[in-house]
Amino acid sequence: MAASNLVLIAGVGDVGRSVLDQLRAWDVPVRAMVHHDDDRAAELRTLGAEVVVGDLTRPETVAAALEGVGRMYFGMPVSPDHLLAATVVATVAREQGELAGLVDMSQMTVSQMTATSTAESHQQRLHWLAEQVLNWSGLPVVHIRPTTFLDNPLFTTLAARSIRENGTIALPFGTGRTSPIAADDVARVVATVLRDPAPHVGHVYELTGPRTVDMTEMAEEFSRALGRPVSYVDVPLDRWRAEVLATAGLPPHTEQHIATMARLHRENRYDRASDDVERVTGVPAQTIEAFVAARRDFYLAPES
């Protein structure tokens, strides 16, 4: 019997929502799993998605959400429950035995990790372990490992604030190079895989922007996109963590993850470039300049 083409999107964040939009544009049936049946859920219904309420850490709600599903996107925000959720999904999906493809949203850092490495964040360690669990499950898994997102507040909200104030991007990345990617580009890869998972099962896709840049080069791309001078100011990591990160009101798990990402950038762990976006979708990942230019008003308009 042919597997169902119904896709379960478990994680309707920036990437998941964009995946949903693309799949519906292709007339692929979609079921979205949400925590609450609220206005956001109602909006998903207007897009043609079926909506179910559930929690990835609760097996009974995962089983109900997977009923009749042939393909699944598993993605979560930064959470200490990531490994638990991955284990629940793997266990329930294996028992039901109906999936032709399971797309796992992981992280680029996993590509450089080992069973005993300790330099990474708790969240990155959970992603590494979750990949092991999903692989052991024997499910038809495809791992997606994006680098830092251009949509991250480091490059959007915080950068916009300092650009408006004094024409700078102030981060603790030192001379480290990075290759951030837009969430929409990641979503294009995920949607392409979910549309026809068979050719992709067993693959790992490492997703980056088209080239690596140091922060001075990134500031130059911002300058070209915004039509005004933007420069990079390097901030000591400890000071940035105390003055910026610690005042953001983030949960300790999330704060530790972001601080570790900053340190790994400084240590040049994000100096990675891949053409996997273009290989999977036929269209290259967008540049930093293109991303910023498309949001020019956001970066330059005064805060209300």
SEZAPA-996009 format. One record per residue (C-alpha): residue number from 1; y, x, z; chain. Coordinates in nm, 2 decimals, m for minus. Layout:
NODE   num       py       px       pz   cadena
NODE   NUM        Y        X        Z        A
...
This chain:
NODE   num       py       px       pz   cadena
NODE     1     0.00     0.00     0.00        A
NODE     2     0.34     0.14    m0.09        A
NODE     3     0.57     0.22     0.20        A
NODE     4     0.86    m0.01     0.26        A
NODE     5     1.20     0.11     0.13        A
NODE     6     1.38    m0.04     0.44        A
NODE     7     1.57     0.24     0.61        A
NODE     8     1.64     0.25     0.98        A
NODE     9     1.96     0.43     1.07        A
NODE    10     1.93     0.52     1.44        A
NODE    11     2.27     0.68     1.50        A
NODE    12     2.57     0.51     1.33        A
NODE    13     2.82     0.78     1.40        A
NODE    14     3.04     0.95     1.13        A
NODE    15     2.74     1.07     0.93        A
NODE    16     2.52     0.76     0.99        A
NODE    17     2.80     0.52     0.89        A
NODE    18     2.86     0.72     0.57        A
NODE    19     2.48     0.72     0.50        A
NODE    20     2.47     0.34     0.55        A
NODE    21     2.76     0.30     0.30        A
NODE    22     2.59     0.51     0.04        A
NODE    23     2.25     0.34     0.07        A
NODE    24     2.41     0.00     0.05        A
NODE    25     2.60     0.11    m0.27        A
NODE    26     2.26     0.19    m0.41        A
NODE    27     2.13    m0.15    m0.30        A
NODE    28     1.88     0.01    m0.05        A
NODE    29     1.80    m0.22     0.24        A
NODE    30     1.93    m0.08     0.57        A
NODE    31     1.87    m0.17     0.94        A
NODE    32     2.12    m0.02     1.18        A
NODE    33     2.03     0.04     1.54        A
NODE    34     2.32     0.00     1.78        A
NODE    35     2.37     0.01     2.16        A
NODE    36     2.58    m0.31     2.17        A
NODE    37     2.62    m0.62     1.96        A
NODE    38     3.00    m0.59     1.93        A
NODE    39     3.27    m0.59     1.67        A
NODE    40     3.14    m0.27     1.53        A
NODE    41     2.80    m0.43     1.48        A
NODE    42     2.96    m0.73     1.31        A
NODE    43     3.13    m0.49     1.07        A
NODE    44     2.80    m0.33     0.98        A
NODE    45     2.66    m0.68     0.90        A
NODE    46     2.95    m0.74     0.66        A
NODE    47     2.84    m0.43     0.47        A
NODE    48     2.49    m0.59     0.42        A
NODE    49     2.30    m0.41     0.70        A
NODE    50     2.06    m0.58     0.94        A
NODE    51     2.16    m0.49     1.29        A
NODE    52     1.93    m0.45     1.59        A
NODE    53     2.02    m0.36     1.95        A
NODE    54     1.82    m0.07     2.10        A
NODE    55     1.81     0.26     2.28        A
NODE    56     1.63     0.56     2.14        A
NODE    57     1.50     0.66     2.48        A
NODE    58     1.33     0.32     2.53        A
NODE    59     0.99     0.30     2.34        A
NODE    60     0.99    m0.08     2.33        A
NODE    61     1.32    m0.10     2.15        A
NODE    62     1.23     0.18     1.91        A
NODE    63     0.91     0.01     1.82        A
NODE    64     1.09    m0.32     1.75        A
NODE    65     1.35    m0.14     1.54        A
NODE    66     1.08     0.04     1.34        A
NODE    67     0.89    m0.28     1.25        A
NODE    68     0.85    m0.29     0.87        A
NODE    69     1.06     0.03     0.82        A
NODE    70     0.95     0.29     0.57        A
NODE    71     1.22     0.55     0.62        A
NODE    72     1.43     0.66     0.92        A
NODE    73     1.74     0.86     1.00        A
NODE    74     1.73     1.00     1.35        A
NODE    75     2.07     1.13     1.47        A
NODE    76     2.24     1.13     1.81        A
NODE    77     2.57     1.24     1.95        A
NODE    78     2.57     1.54     2.19        A
NODE    79     2.35     1.41     2.47        A
NODE    80     2.12     1.56     2.74        A
NODE    81     1.87     1.28     2.63        A
NODE    82     1.82     1.43     2.28        A
NODE    83     1.48     1.57     2.34        A
NODE    84     1.36     1.26     2.52        A
NODE    85     1.48     1.04     2.23        A
NODE    86     1.31     1.26     1.97        A
NODE    87     0.99     1.25     2.16        A
NODE    88     1.00     0.87     2.19        A
NODE    89     1.08     0.84     1.82        A
NODE    90     0.79     1.07     1.72        A
NODE    91     0.54     0.90     1.95        A
NODE    92     0.63     0.55     1.84        A
NODE    93     0.66     0.63     1.47        A
NODE    94     0.33     0.81     1.47        A
NODE    95     0.15     0.52     1.64        A
NODE    96     0.29     0.27     1.39        A
NODE    97     0.21     0.50     1.10        A
NODE    98     0.44     0.34     0.84        A
NODE    99     0.71     0.61     0.77        A
NODE   100     0.72     0.78     0.44        A
NODE   101     1.02     0.99     0.55        A
NODE   102     1.20     1.08     0.87        A
NODE   103     1.53     1.26     0.84        A
NODE   104     1.62     1.45     1.16        A
NODE   105     1.98     1.56     1.22        A
NODE   106     1.96     1.90     1.37        A
NODE   107     2.19     2.20     1.39        A
NODE   108     2.23     2.52     1.18        A
NODE   109     2.20     2.73     1.50        A
NODE   110     1.83     2.63     1.52        A
NODE   111     1.77     2.85     1.21        A
NODE   112     1.85     3.16     1.43        A
NODE   113     1.67     3.05     1.74        A
NODE   114     1.33     3.15     1.89        A
NODE   115     1.11     3.00     2.16        A
NODE   116     1.27     3.23     2.41        A
NODE   117     1.63     3.28     2.30        A
NODE   118     1.88     3.19     2.57        A
NODE   119     2.23     3.26     2.41        A
NODE   120     2.26     2.91     2.27        A
NODE   121     2.39     2.59     2.44        A
NODE   122     2.17     2.34     2.62        A
NODE   123     2.22     2.10     2.33        A
NODE   124     2.12     2.36     2.07        A
NODE   125     1.81     2.43     2.28        A
NODE   126     1.72     2.06     2.28        A
NODE   127     1.76     2.05     1.90        A
NODE   128     1.52     2.34     1.87        A
NODE   129     1.26     2.17     2.09        A
NODE   130     1.31     1.84     1.92        A
NODE   131     1.23     2.00     1.58        A
NODE   132     0.90     2.14     1.73        A
NODE   133     0.80     1.79     1.86        A
NODE   134     0.87     1.63     1.53        A
NODE   135     0.68     1.89     1.35        A
NODE   136     0.38     1.86     1.58        A
NODE   137     0.38     1.49     1.53        A
NODE   138     0.26     1.52     1.18        A
NODE   139     0.52     1.28     1.06        A
NODE   140     0.68     1.33     0.71        A
NODE   141     0.99     1.50     0.85        A
NODE   142     1.29     1.65     0.68        A
NODE   143     1.52     1.86     0.90        A
NODE   144     1.90     1.86     0.82        A
NODE   145     2.08     2.16     0.98        A
NODE   146     2.45     2.14     0.93        A
NODE   147     2.69     2.40     1.05        A
NODE   148     3.01     2.30     1.23        A
NODE   149     3.17     1.98     1.10        A
NODE   150     3.52     1.99     0.94        A
NODE   151     3.56     1.65     1.11        A
NODE   152     3.52     1.82     1.45        A
NODE   153     3.82     1.78     1.68        A
NODE   154     3.86     2.16     1.68        A
NODE   155     3.96     2.14     1.31        A
NODE   156     4.12     1.79     1.32        A
NODE   157     4.29     1.66     1.63        A
NODE   158     4.35     2.00     1.80        A
NODE   159     4.45     2.17     1.48        A
NODE   160     4.69     1.88     1.38        A
NODE   161     4.86     1.90     1.72        A
NODE   162     4.93     2.27     1.71        A
NODE   163     5.02     2.26     1.34        A
NODE   164     5.29     2.00     1.41        A
NODE   165     5.41     2.18     1.72        A
NODE   166     5.43     2.54     1.59        A
NODE   167     5.25     2.58     1.26        A
NODE   168     4.94     2.74     1.40        A
NODE   169     4.57     2.68     1.45        A
NODE   170     4.48     2.82     1.80        A
NODE   171     4.12     2.88     1.87        A
NODE   172     3.90     3.14     2.04        A
NODE   173     3.70     3.25     1.73        A
NODE   174     3.83     3.60     1.70        A
NODE   175     3.74     3.76     1.37        A
NODE   176     3.42     3.55     1.34        A
NODE   177     3.36     3.38     1.01        A
NODE   178     3.26     3.02     0.96        A
NODE   179     3.17     2.77     0.69        A
NODE   180     3.24     2.42     0.82        A
NODE   181     3.12     2.12     0.63        A
NODE   182     3.25     1.76     0.59        A
NODE   183     3.05     1.49     0.75        A
NODE   184     3.06     1.30     0.41        A
NODE   185     2.88     1.59     0.24        A
NODE   186     2.61     1.59     0.51        A
NODE   187     2.58     1.22     0.46        A
NODE   188     2.53     1.26     0.08        A
NODE   189     2.24     1.48     0.15        A
NODE   190     2.08     1.25     0.41        A
NODE   191     2.13     0.94     0.18        A
NODE   192     1.98     1.12    m0.12        A
NODE   193     1.67     1.22     0.09        A
NODE   194     1.63     0.87     0.23        A
NODE   195     1.66     0.71    m0.11        A
NODE   196     1.35     0.90    m0.23        A
NODE   197     1.20     1.11     0.06        A
NODE   198     0.88     1.23    m0.11        A
NODE   199     1.02     1.54    m0.28        A
NODE   200     1.19     1.65     0.04        A
NODE   201     0.92     1.61     0.30        A
NODE   202     0.86     1.93     0.49        A
NODE   203     1.19     2.09     0.38        A
NODE   204     1.47     2.22     0.60        A
NODE   205     1.81     2.19     0.45        A
NODE   206     2.09     2.42     0.58        A
NODE   207     2.42     2.26     0.50        A
NODE   208     2.75     2.46     0.49        A
NODE   209     3.08     2.46     0.31        A
NODE   210     3.10     2.65    m0.02        A
NODE   211     3.19     2.98     0.14        A
NODE   212     3.24     3.15     0.47        A
NODE   213     3.60     3.23     0.59        A
NODE   214     3.75     3.40     0.89        A
NODE   215     4.02     3.20     1.07        A
NODE   216     4.31     3.36     0.89        A
NODE   217     4.15     3.25     0.56        A
NODE   218     4.10     2.91     0.70        A
NODE   219     4.47     2.89     0.80        A
NODE   220     4.55     2.99     0.44        A
NODE   221     4.35     2.70     0.31        A
NODE   222     4.54     2.47     0.55        A
NODE   223     4.87     2.61     0.42        A
NODE   224     4.78     2.54     0.06        A
NODE   225     4.66     2.19     0.14        A
NODE   226     4.96     2.10     0.35        A
NODE   227     5.23     2.28     0.16        A
NODE   228     5.36     2.45     0.47        A
NODE   229     5.29     2.78     0.64        A
NODE   230     4.99     2.77     0.89        A
NODE   231     4.87     3.08     1.07        A
NODE   232     4.58     3.15     1.31        A
NODE   233     4.64     3.24     1.67        A
NODE   234     4.34     3.39     1.85        A
NODE   235     4.31     3.26     2.21        A
NODE   236     4.10     3.43     2.48        A
NODE   237     3.78     3.22     2.52        A
NODE   238     3.82     3.19     2.90        A
NODE   239     4.18     3.08     2.88        A
NODE   240     4.10     2.83     2.60        A
NODE   241     3.82     2.68     2.80        A
NODE   242     4.03     2.64     3.11        A
NODE   243     4.35     2.52     2.94        A
NODE   244     4.21     2.31     2.66        A
NODE   245     3.85     2.23     2.69        A
NODE   246     3.84     2.16     3.07        A
NODE   247     4.13     1.92     3.04        A
NODE   248     3.97     1.70     2.77        A
NODE   249     3.76     1.50     3.02        A
NODE   250     3.43     1.57     2.85        A
NODE   251     3.09     1.54     3.02        A
NODE   252     2.97     1.88     3.15        A
NODE   253     2.68     1.89     2.89        A
NODE   254     2.93     1.84     2.60        A
NODE   255     3.18     2.08     2.74        A
NODE   256     2.91     2.35     2.78        A
NODE   257     2.80     2.29     2.42        A
NODE   258     3.15     2.32     2.27        A
NODE   259     3.23     2.63     2.48        A
NODE   260     2.91     2.79     2.35        A
NODE   261     2.99     2.70     1.99        A
NODE   262     3.33     2.88     2.03        A
NODE   263     3.16     3.18     2.18        A
NODE   264     2.90     3.19     1.90        A
NODE   265     3.18     3.17     1.64        A
NODE   266     3.34     3.46     1.81        A
NODE   267     3.01     3.65     1.79        A
NODE   268     2.99     3.57     1.41        A
NODE   269     2.68     3.35     1.44        A
NODE   270     2.84     3.09     1.20        A
NODE   271     2.88     3.34     0.92        A
NODE   272     2.63     3.14     0.70        A
NODE   273     2.66     3.00     0.35        A
NODE   274     2.41     2.78     0.16        A
NODE   275     2.42     2.58    m0.16        A
NODE   276     2.17     2.32    m0.03        A
NODE   277     2.43     2.04    m0.06        A
NODE   278     2.46     2.10    m0.43        A
NODE   279     2.09     2.16    m0.48        A
NODE   280     2.00     1.82    m0.32        A
NODE   281     2.28     1.61    m0.45        A
NODE   282     2.40     1.78    m0.77        A
NODE   283     2.76     1.80    m0.63        A
NODE   284     2.89     2.10    m0.43        A
NODE   285     3.03     2.06    m0.08        A
NODE   286     3.40     2.02    m0.06        A
NODE   287     3.63     2.30     0.03        A
NODE   288     3.84     2.32     0.35        A
NODE   289     4.15     2.29     0.13        A
NODE   290     4.03     1.97    m0.03        A
NODE   291     3.92     1.82     0.30        A
NODE   292     4.27     1.89     0.46        A
NODE   293     4.46     1.78     0.15        A
NODE   294     4.29     1.44     0.16        A
NODE   295     4.41     1.40     0.52        A
NODE   296     4.76     1.54     0.47        A
NODE   297     4.94     1.26     0.65        A
NODE   298     4.71     1.29     0.95        A
NODE   299     4.79     1.66     1.00        A
NODE   300     5.16     1.63     0.94        A
NODE   301     5.26     1.29     1.07        A
NODE   302     5.41     1.29     1.42        A
NODE   303     5.19     1.16     1.70        A
NODE   304     5.27     0.80     1.80        A
